[in-house]
Amino acid sequence: MIETTATIQAVATLASLANPIDQLAVLDTEIKRLEAITKELKADISNIYDEGKHRGEKYGVTVSLCNTSKVDYKALPAVLS
């Protein structure tokens, strides 16, 4: 319910702003908020469900687990020398 209220408020604020720079700032803030919620939900789903296809009440999702690694390019020269 909180997310819906925030979205309605953002849209109302956006409609009341005449300057496109201000509109962009409101949209950018809302996008960042939604991306944070999306990231958290994806993490929760991947921790709850095993690999495969899963259904909610209305939508479905496919969970794929993969191994990832990162290279610290700043530390790499010290390791190689």
Residue, then its C-alpha position, 0 to 999 in steps of 0.5 A: m500500500i505504501e508503494t502505491t501511495a508513493t507512486i500516486q504522489a509522484v505522478a501528482t507531483l509530476a503533473s503539477l510541475a511545469n518545468p521538464i527539469d523538475q519533472l525529470a528529477v521527480l521521475d529519477t527519484e521514483i525510478k531509483r526507489l523502484e529499482a531498490i525495491t526490485k533488487e530486494l524482491k529479486a534477492d528474496i525470490s532467489n533465496i526462497y525458491d530453487e532453480g526453475k519456473h515458479r508461479g505467483e497468483k498472477y505472474g510467473v518467474t524463472v529462477s536461474l542460479c549462476n556463479t559470478s566473480k569479480v576482478d579487482y583490476k587495481a590489485l591485479p598488477a601487484v598480484l602479477s608482479 
